[in-house]
Amino acid sequence: MDWIRLGNSGKDLTGVGGRMRPVHPSELATHNTKNDAWLAIRGRVYNITHYLPYHPGGPEELMRGAGIDATELFDKVHPWVNYDSLLAKCLIGPLRFDRPDAEDLFDNISSSPKSERLREPSKAQELVRKSMENLANCITPVRKKISNKSDENVKSSPPSKIMQSLIHSSDLPVTISRRAASSPVKSETKSNDDSPPALRFDWIQTSTKLTISVYTGYLANPGACARLIDGELLIEVVTDDWLRTIKILPEQALREPLQLRVFAESGKIEVIAQKAEMKVWKNCGETSLSNAVKMTAARTVECRVEGSSAVTHDTVLLALTPRSGPVVIPIGYHVRIHQTLAGSECIRSYTPVGDNWAAVDVTAPLKLAIKRYELGVLSPMLTSLKIGSHVTVSGPYGNFKLQKLKTVRKLFLIAAGTGITPMLGLLKFMLSRSNPRCERVTLIFFNKTERDILFRENFEDIMNQDDRLTVTHVLSNAGPTWAGRRGRITKELLSEAFDESAFISDDELLSYACLCGPTEFTHTGVDILKKLGIKEKCIRILSIICIFTNNIHKRIISRRR
């Protein structure tokens, strides 16, 4: 309401006198600060400077699109929001592109100059656009007074053919709730003073599915799981060891499979559930939110093996699907596999590697890179599992906070062997984030032989697509044909790869170094970084400890010896 009042106050929110004019992308790029911020959505340029304090996600989230065409970013977070109405008083004009004339395209002889104009939409396209905007505005229909007609007659009136086709489109949102206020979340108990910030959620529906979007906050690094129990949709959210559960008793029945996605930078969790019956609901149902409680014990779930694919000669990527529903583990966290062998429980820790890290990628929420040790107790069994087998997994474990990377522009990663797995999520996160934009990611990857290098082809593909990533492979037992670096972790090697000056700033953390590998390796790496003048606050060890029960620990060590 405050934003509406400001828009109606007569103040010029465009910053250009309120006169519409085209904006070239080069001009748009110059307006990228909090005191002068423009962005473009679907071919229209808006001055968002005055709207920044009113944005529900905070100014930092909105500034991700400042100075650029933010259409893709907008569609990624909340494509159903009626931005055109919300920012109507901020509209500067159309985004201008240099387009060739027809003569330039089809006449090889003529060389007429290019004209600068926008391609106008056809009448049919404009009609569809307006129809979709009208549907997107239908948050809660206004109940009008009816005269000379009963409610039953109105309800029985069939929609037009155009409206039927729009409503039965599985991709078109027909009902949207932008705030939890439209479907109140009732807290079961009063929250503690030290509990995390309150959750917000939106919901959107089509005739075939219901989508719940939960917002935990910028860089909150949430983990989540979703499941259907006795017709009730449960969404468990984990942030900084705090667990909260959203319970939704849907208006009508939902069915599996559930889909779950987490956007680490914005802190958004998205759950998509299928409707049992193709129908548009009046509301999403009754919703309640449990009080935030500290996780004193990790959750344990049974997982089904969906498949495995070779990564190297002795490492496989094991794809697991929890039987209770999809899960997402926070970046930098790990899970544990529990297996009873010879009457004793054996536990091994692994970091999920995410999607697209193997040549044959199986669709599954959890993908674990497992290295086979011939004298190992658990790894030979895990790497031999067949599709349909079941394993017990617990988690998440860890305390990595993405807030540490809030101002980081240069990330330095040092990994050895399977210690690369915690780095994969950080690497992709930094290259994909937009605020602040990452300038460089440097990875130094230590292995014994060339055959031991995990995900080598993936790294090469990423480097070909993004020149901000630099990967240096170092082998301790390289063959005669190896042309790369040789040896072990040393001060000379790290000093060549790292820019020590990047760690000098005291005001903001602009650079960050992460290490993961065997204990001796990580301790040596930390000592070297400190000798290079890198401060301790700029260093993070991502160690994963293998845990065994006491009654078989000695036997395992003796077998490995």
Legacy VTK file of the C-alpha trace (Angstrom):
# vtk DataFile Version 3.0
C-alpha trace
ASCII
DATASET POLYDATA
POINTS 561 float
0.000 0.000 0.000
2.909 2.357 0.701
4.230 1.680 -2.788
0.817 2.418 -4.306
0.640 5.678 -2.367
4.072 6.681 -3.645
3.008 5.902 -7.194
-0.093 8.059 -6.809
1.771 10.949 -5.185
2.714 12.476 -8.512
6.433 11.888 -8.001
8.373 11.053 -11.155
9.445 7.441 -10.613
10.900 7.089 -14.105
13.713 9.600 -13.587
13.310 10.806 -17.181
10.383 13.175 -16.769
7.748 10.512 -17.365
8.135 10.673 -21.149
8.442 7.242 -22.745
11.427 6.658 -24.983
13.373 3.662 -26.276
16.432 2.499 -24.302
19.447 0.852 -25.923
21.123 -2.046 -24.040
24.334 -0.007 -23.811
22.445 2.768 -22.010
20.655 0.239 -19.789
24.025 -1.167 -18.679
25.075 2.200 -17.228
22.198 2.234 -14.717
23.334 -0.520 -12.345
23.720 1.082 -8.900
21.308 1.336 -5.981
20.980 5.071 -6.531
20.301 4.609 -10.242
18.939 1.175 -11.127
17.171 0.201 -14.340
16.202 -3.253 -15.546
14.395 -4.751 -18.519
11.699 -7.431 -18.485
10.228 -8.785 -21.714
11.314 -5.833 -23.804
10.335 -3.066 -21.363
12.742 -0.968 -19.304
11.826 0.135 -15.778
13.526 2.450 -13.290
13.480 0.362 -10.097
15.462 2.816 -7.947
12.479 3.884 -5.841
11.030 0.358 -5.697
14.136 -1.222 -4.121
13.063 -0.614 -0.462
9.634 -2.121 -1.177
10.794 -5.362 -2.822
9.708 -8.316 -0.622
12.909 -10.196 -1.385
15.088 -7.229 -0.410
17.074 -4.712 -2.482
20.012 -7.104 -3.011
17.790 -9.656 -4.716
16.341 -7.063 -7.092
19.762 -5.564 -7.831
20.759 -8.849 -9.445
18.916 -7.655 -12.545
20.062 -4.031 -12.506
21.542 -2.833 -15.782
20.620 -5.958 -17.749
17.730 -7.741 -19.421
16.397 -9.540 -16.323
13.691 -11.566 -18.070
15.405 -14.923 -17.507
16.107 -14.104 -13.852
12.521 -12.935 -13.335
11.088 -16.119 -14.873
13.383 -18.240 -12.717
12.100 -16.799 -9.428
8.462 -15.718 -9.900
7.193 -15.558 -13.508
3.555 -15.174 -12.403
4.030 -11.782 -10.695
2.217 -8.979 -12.518
5.311 -6.779 -12.843
3.749 -4.621 -15.569
1.070 -3.351 -13.198
3.382 -3.179 -10.199
5.998 -1.061 -12.017
3.652 0.865 -14.316
4.739 4.238 -12.906
8.412 3.257 -13.393
8.180 2.448 -17.109
10.782 4.296 -19.162
10.132 2.710 -22.544
10.866 -0.261 -24.801
14.249 -1.956 -24.924
15.691 -1.035 -28.289
17.613 -3.419 -30.496
19.398 -2.840 -33.771
17.488 -4.909 -36.309
18.330 -5.142 -40.025
15.903 -3.940 -42.656
14.309 -6.427 -45.034
16.615 -5.190 -47.777
19.642 -6.104 -45.648
18.256 -9.579 -45.069
17.076 -10.507 -48.543
18.848 -8.221 -50.999
22.548 -8.967 -51.404
23.045 -6.032 -53.779
21.491 -3.240 -51.791
23.317 -1.893 -48.727
20.725 0.343 -47.124
21.479 1.441 -43.540
20.060 -0.491 -40.623
17.085 0.962 -38.798
16.521 0.842 -35.074
13.050 -0.306 -34.197
11.161 -2.940 -32.218
9.145 -5.698 -33.769
5.534 -4.996 -32.835
3.490 -7.977 -31.642
0.611 -9.176 -33.744
-2.981 -8.657 -32.613
-3.257 -12.354 -31.752
-0.097 -12.227 -29.627
-1.310 -9.123 -27.830
-4.678 -10.792 -27.113
-2.996 -13.862 -25.620
-0.658 -11.655 -23.553
-3.560 -9.679 -22.092
-5.496 -12.874 -21.372
-2.533 -14.333 -19.472
-2.035 -11.103 -17.503
-5.709 -11.086 -16.554
-5.404 -14.660 -15.326
-2.242 -13.816 -13.413
-4.116 -11.028 -11.626
-6.779 -13.440 -10.352
-5.278 -13.895 -6.904
-8.638 -13.861 -5.164
-11.655 -13.161 -7.368
-13.828 -10.257 -6.233
-17.304 -11.446 -5.300
-19.733 -9.142 -7.077
-23.378 -8.633 -6.241
-25.607 -10.657 -8.528
-29.043 -9.514 -9.554
-31.757 -11.538 -11.309
-29.467 -14.598 -11.303
-28.857 -17.212 -8.651
-25.419 -18.425 -7.619
-26.218 -21.863 -8.988
-26.964 -20.488 -12.430
-23.712 -18.572 -12.436
-21.697 -21.584 -11.344
-23.244 -23.739 -14.028
-22.405 -21.291 -16.799
-19.698 -22.921 -18.914
-16.529 -20.897 -19.677
-15.832 -19.769 -23.199
-13.808 -22.000 -25.511
-10.822 -19.664 -25.246
-10.961 -19.745 -21.441
-11.344 -23.559 -21.453
-8.218 -23.943 -23.556
-6.301 -21.601 -21.261
-7.466 -23.291 -18.056
-6.649 -26.803 -19.316
-3.137 -25.829 -20.326
-0.808 -27.652 -17.918
1.777 -24.866 -18.150
-0.439 -21.833 -17.617
-0.971 -20.623 -14.026
-4.629 -20.001 -13.384
-4.509 -19.156 -9.688
-1.714 -17.451 -7.804
-1.186 -16.511 -4.180
1.688 -14.068 -3.794
1.762 -14.083 -0.017
1.151 -16.448 2.811
-1.583 -14.038 3.896
-3.925 -15.354 1.212
-3.555 -18.837 2.668
-2.637 -18.165 6.305
0.148 -20.239 7.820
-0.818 -20.914 11.406
2.096 -21.534 13.702
1.517 -24.467 16.024
3.536 -22.939 18.862
5.179 -19.659 19.660
8.653 -19.277 18.202
11.734 -18.782 20.347
13.638 -15.518 20.350
16.698 -17.159 18.841
14.789 -18.996 16.121
15.439 -18.217 12.438
13.414 -15.665 10.424
9.855 -16.623 9.607
9.204 -18.518 6.389
7.120 -17.031 3.585
5.417 -19.032 0.882
3.519 -18.573 -2.365
1.389 -21.065 -4.231
0.387 -21.333 -7.830
-1.790 -23.859 -9.605
-2.740 -25.136 -13.007
-5.506 -27.637 -13.668
-3.017 -30.506 -13.265
-0.513 -29.473 -10.591
0.060 -27.402 -7.457
3.342 -25.563 -6.901
4.415 -24.363 -3.444
7.311 -21.862 -3.252
8.935 -21.368 0.162
11.302 -18.435 0.769
13.998 -18.823 3.433
16.102 -15.729 2.676
19.092 -14.677 0.594
21.999 -17.170 0.784
20.215 -19.151 3.507
21.508 -22.394 1.891
18.379 -24.394 2.735
17.900 -28.108 2.609
14.482 -29.627 2.131
12.436 -32.762 1.698
8.836 -33.258 0.633
6.450 -36.170 1.025
2.788 -37.116 0.971
1.473 -38.842 4.109
-2.207 -39.793 4.426
-3.178 -37.160 1.858
-1.207 -34.385 3.611
1.722 -32.618 1.938
4.677 -32.170 4.300
7.585 -29.880 3.402
10.523 -30.007 5.812
12.930 -27.070 5.627
16.402 -27.018 7.208
18.399 -23.785 7.619
21.402 -23.484 9.961
20.406 -26.657 11.865
16.872 -25.334 12.383
14.055 -27.609 11.232
10.590 -26.348 10.295
7.724 -28.277 8.739
4.981 -26.845 6.552
1.871 -29.019 6.564
-0.694 -28.566 3.811
-4.013 -30.379 3.857
-4.907 -29.818 0.206
-8.367 -28.826 -0.923
-8.475 -32.020 -2.962
-6.262 -35.065 -3.402
-2.662 -34.871 -4.598
-0.611 -37.715 -6.011
3.028 -38.582 -6.512
5.602 -38.105 -7.897
6.649 -34.934 -6.119
9.286 -32.638 -7.583
11.629 -30.593 -5.407
14.045 -27.829 -6.416
16.160 -25.469 -4.299
17.652 -22.181 -5.514
20.575 -21.666 -3.145
21.255 -17.990 -3.892
17.707 -16.691 -3.409
16.867 -19.284 -0.755
13.774 -20.426 -2.623
12.368 -23.946 -2.280
9.913 -25.135 -4.910
7.692 -28.200 -4.485
5.508 -29.398 -7.364
2.720 -31.886 -6.643
0.414 -33.527 -9.182
-3.354 -33.213 -8.780
-5.286 -36.472 -8.649
-8.119 -34.856 -10.602
-7.763 -32.301 -13.394
-9.461 -29.311 -11.794
-8.889 -25.717 -10.672
-9.134 -25.287 -6.899
-10.476 -22.309 -4.976
-7.564 -22.488 -2.540
-4.534 -24.653 -1.850
-5.963 -25.945 1.434
-5.354 -25.610 5.162
-1.766 -24.757 6.026
0.169 -24.843 9.286
3.793 -24.217 10.198
5.558 -26.002 13.024
7.792 -24.141 15.423
11.496 -24.019 14.555
13.418 -26.687 16.482
17.114 -27.479 16.605
18.075 -30.673 14.820
19.625 -32.815 17.537
19.653 -35.919 15.354
19.817 -36.356 11.598
16.892 -37.876 9.717
17.242 -41.421 8.403
15.518 -42.575 5.201
15.493 -45.688 3.065
16.719 -45.071 -0.487
16.305 -47.087 -3.648
19.189 -47.467 -6.088
18.122 -46.029 -9.449
21.396 -46.742 -11.220
25.152 -46.286 -11.266
27.643 -45.105 -13.864
31.434 -45.251 -13.980
33.332 -42.027 -13.337
36.848 -43.529 -13.318
38.343 -47.026 -13.221
37.555 -47.376 -9.501
34.797 -44.814 -8.843
31.074 -44.964 -9.635
28.270 -42.446 -9.365
25.477 -44.048 -7.340
21.999 -42.557 -7.939
19.576 -42.881 -5.000
15.911 -41.969 -4.573
14.453 -41.740 -1.032
11.352 -43.883 -0.716
9.530 -41.238 1.343
9.942 -38.406 -1.201
12.529 -36.110 -2.831
15.272 -34.419 -0.788
17.833 -31.684 -1.439
21.006 -31.422 0.651
22.446 -27.917 1.334
25.621 -26.945 -0.520
28.724 -28.077 1.384
26.822 -30.645 3.479
27.091 -34.425 3.335
25.073 -37.555 4.103
25.968 -40.902 5.666
25.261 -44.387 4.402
24.521 -46.979 7.106
25.033 -50.672 6.492
25.079 -53.616 8.891
27.978 -55.980 8.183
28.815 -59.031 10.300
26.372 -57.862 12.956
27.883 -54.385 13.279
26.886 -51.077 11.745
29.331 -49.471 9.307
28.920 -45.812 8.404
30.478 -43.890 5.510
30.103 -40.203 4.633
29.596 -38.821 1.109
28.845 -35.433 -0.385
26.099 -35.396 -3.066
27.550 -34.105 -6.330
24.423 -32.769 -8.003
23.320 -33.184 -11.612
25.311 -33.522 -14.836
28.572 -34.803 -13.341
28.678 -38.108 -15.213
28.494 -39.242 -18.830
25.357 -41.274 -18.116
23.301 -39.211 -15.696
20.378 -40.938 -13.943
17.540 -38.783 -12.644
17.607 -39.074 -8.850
17.717 -36.631 -5.904
20.965 -38.038 -4.444
24.065 -38.807 -6.498
27.117 -40.039 -4.599
30.607 -40.552 -6.025
31.898 -43.734 -4.345
35.487 -44.900 -4.715
36.113 -48.626 -4.451
38.822 -49.833 -2.070
39.607 -53.506 -2.608
40.353 -54.014 1.095
37.560 -51.727 2.203
34.557 -52.973 4.145
31.740 -50.879 2.693
32.883 -49.486 -0.681
33.045 -52.863 -2.564
29.435 -53.534 -1.586
28.207 -50.031 -2.488
29.897 -49.982 -5.890
28.326 -53.362 -6.716
24.732 -52.462 -5.842
22.117 -53.256 -8.485
19.097 -51.213 -9.534
16.297 -51.805 -7.054
18.575 -52.394 -4.068
18.002 -50.380 -0.909
20.379 -48.546 1.431
19.867 -46.473 4.567
20.935 -42.825 4.364
20.990 -40.182 7.122
21.605 -36.442 7.033
22.199 -33.695 6.345
25.473 -33.120 8.219
27.607 -29.974 8.094
27.683 -26.312 8.988
28.818 -24.572 5.813
27.208 -21.128 5.443
26.791 -19.554 2.018
26.697 -16.160 3.742
30.494 -16.507 3.885
30.483 -16.111 0.097
28.195 -13.059 0.083
30.883 -10.637 -1.091
33.345 -13.156 -2.541
34.357 -12.560 -6.154
37.310 -14.971 -6.379
37.111 -18.562 -5.141
40.177 -20.796 -4.762
39.629 -24.547 -4.416
42.271 -27.106 -3.369
41.191 -30.750 -3.524
42.746 -34.213 -3.468
41.065 -37.380 -4.763
37.435 -37.747 -3.706
37.839 -34.507 -1.766
36.678 -32.893 -4.999
33.019 -33.785 -4.286
32.276 -30.944 -1.798
33.856 -28.510 -4.282
31.480 -29.317 -7.141
28.459 -27.599 -5.636
30.506 -24.524 -4.680
32.024 -24.323 -8.147
28.678 -24.380 -9.951
27.108 -22.041 -7.418
29.793 -19.384 -7.835
29.730 -19.526 -11.636
25.936 -19.265 -11.749
25.342 -16.588 -9.122
24.786 -12.981 -10.139
25.231 -10.798 -7.044
28.076 -10.123 -6.733
29.164 -11.537 -10.042
31.963 -14.040 -9.680
35.194 -12.974 -11.354
37.262 -16.150 -11.091
37.242 -19.738 -9.785
40.637 -21.447 -9.516
40.795 -25.194 -8.847
43.976 -27.151 -8.075
43.168 -30.858 -8.185
45.698 -33.390 -6.795
45.603 -37.085 -7.773
47.985 -40.038 -8.009
47.636 -40.970 -11.674
45.854 -39.638 -14.735
43.269 -42.427 -14.456
42.284 -41.199 -10.979
41.079 -37.740 -12.082
37.372 -37.477 -11.347
35.047 -35.536 -13.692
37.920 -34.420 -15.904
35.763 -34.088 -19.016
33.169 -32.104 -17.083
35.781 -29.577 -16.003
36.991 -29.210 -19.580
33.448 -28.604 -20.808
32.842 -25.935 -18.172
36.145 -24.199 -18.977
35.222 -24.147 -22.673
31.918 -22.486 -21.817
33.128 -20.163 -19.048
36.622 -18.670 -19.097
36.351 -17.690 -15.419
37.181 -21.269 -14.407
40.812 -22.426 -14.332
41.650 -26.034 -13.434
45.198 -27.266 -12.755
45.767 -31.009 -12.385
48.734 -32.178 -10.285
49.782 -35.845 -10.246
52.060 -37.469 -7.667
52.654 -40.639 -9.721
52.300 -39.436 -13.307
53.133 -41.548 -16.312
55.764 -40.647 -18.937
53.159 -39.110 -21.287
51.793 -36.683 -18.677
52.538 -33.075 -19.702
50.953 -31.382 -16.707
52.112 -30.597 -13.176
53.774 -33.260 -11.050
54.398 -33.615 -7.328
52.524 -32.877 -4.145
51.117 -29.788 -2.468
53.877 -27.188 -1.945
54.217 -23.511 -1.222
55.743 -22.850 -4.635
52.841 -24.510 -6.459
50.122 -22.664 -4.529
51.902 -19.300 -4.759
51.914 -19.572 -8.554
48.188 -20.282 -8.712
46.947 -17.846 -6.083
46.896 -14.071 -6.033
47.760 -13.251 -2.424
46.746 -9.612 -2.928
43.162 -10.759 -3.417
42.971 -11.649 0.300
44.244 -8.343 1.671
40.973 -6.366 1.918
39.688 -5.925 5.491
36.377 -4.278 4.647
34.863 -7.131 2.665
35.686 -10.763 2.079
36.489 -10.617 -1.632
38.384 -13.920 -1.919
37.948 -17.293 -0.270
39.928 -20.560 -0.252
38.453 -24.015 0.390
40.378 -27.273 0.952
39.254 -30.893 1.072
41.157 -34.171 1.082
43.020 -36.443 3.492
43.709 -34.943 6.916
47.454 -34.533 6.349
46.793 -32.900 2.973
44.349 -30.313 4.332
46.530 -29.409 7.319
49.527 -28.944 5.043
47.463 -26.808 2.702
46.227 -24.555 5.499
49.780 -24.055 6.821
50.987 -23.095 3.336
48.153 -20.623 2.802
48.889 -18.962 6.146
52.574 -18.677 5.254
51.500 -16.964 2.030
49.791 -14.328 4.162
46.203 -15.486 3.706
44.083 -14.775 6.772
42.369 -17.575 8.627
38.895 -16.083 8.032
39.486 -16.552 4.292
40.165 -20.304 4.605
37.668 -23.124 4.968
38.332 -26.858 5.351
35.616 -29.059 3.884
36.614 -32.334 5.517
34.473 -35.457 5.440
35.247 -37.995 8.151
34.566 -41.688 7.715
32.910 -43.043 10.860
32.865 -46.649 12.028
31.594 -48.368 15.126
34.232 -49.210 17.717
33.830 -52.983 17.553
34.960 -53.213 13.924
37.229 -50.160 13.736
40.410 -52.048 14.619
39.600 -54.832 12.187
39.118 -52.377 9.338
42.428 -50.626 10.030
44.287 -53.931 10.178
42.769 -55.089 6.888
43.763 -51.837 5.168
47.317 -52.189 6.459
LINES 1 562
561 0 1 2 3 4 5 6 7 8 9 10 11 12 13 14 15 16 17 18 19 20 21 22 23 24 25 26 27 28 29 30 31 32 33 34 35 36 37 38 39 40 41 42 43 44 45 46 47 48 49 50 51 52 53 54 55 56 57 58 59 60 61 62 63 64 65 66 67 68 69 70 71 72 73 74 75 76 77 78 79 80 81 82 83 84 85 86 87 88 89 90 91 92 93 94 95 96 97 98 99 100 101 102 103 104 105 106 107 108 109 110 111 112 113 114 115 116 117 118 119 120 121 122 123 124 125 126 127 128 129 130 131 132 133 134 135 136 137 138 139 140 141 142 143 144 145 146 147 148 149 150 151 152 153 154 155 156 157 158 159 160 161 162 163 164 165 166 167 168 169 170 171 172 173 174 175 176 177 178 179 180 181 182 183 184 185 186 187 188 189 190 191 192 193 194 195 196 197 198 199 200 201 202 203 204 205 206 207 208 209 210 211 212 213 214 215 216 217 218 219 220 221 222 223 224 225 226 227 228 229 230 231 232 233 234 235 236 237 238 239 240 241 242 243 244 245 246 247 248 249 250 251 252 253 254 255 256 257 258 259 260 261 262 263 264 265 266 267 268 269 270 271 272 273 274 275 276 277 278 279 280 281 282 283 284 285 286 287 288 289 290 291 292 293 294 295 296 297 298 299 300 301 302 303 304 305 306 307 308 309 310 311 312 313 314 315 316 317 318 319 320 321 322 323 324 325 326 327 328 329 330 331 332 333 334 335 336 337 338 339 340 341 342 343 344 345 346 347 348 349 350 351 352 353 354 355 356 357 358 359 360 361 362 363 364 365 366 367 368 369 370 371 372 373 374 375 376 377 378 379 380 381 382 383 384 385 386 387 388 389 390 391 392 393 394 395 396 397 398 399 400 401 402 403 404 405 406 407 408 409 410 411 412 413 414 415 416 417 418 419 420 421 422 423 424 425 426 427 428 429 430 431 432 433 434 435 436 437 438 439 440 441 442 443 444 445 446 447 448 449 450 451 452 453 454 455 456 457 458 459 460 461 462 463 464 465 466 467 468 469 470 471 472 473 474 475 476 477 478 479 480 481 482 483 484 485 486 487 488 489 490 491 492 493 494 495 496 497 498 499 500 501 502 503 504 505 506 507 508 509 510 511 512 513 514 515 516 517 518 519 520 521 522 523 524 525 526 527 528 529 530 531 532 533 534 535 536 537 538 539 540 541 542 543 544 545 546 547 548 549 550 551 552 553 554 555 556 557 558 559 560
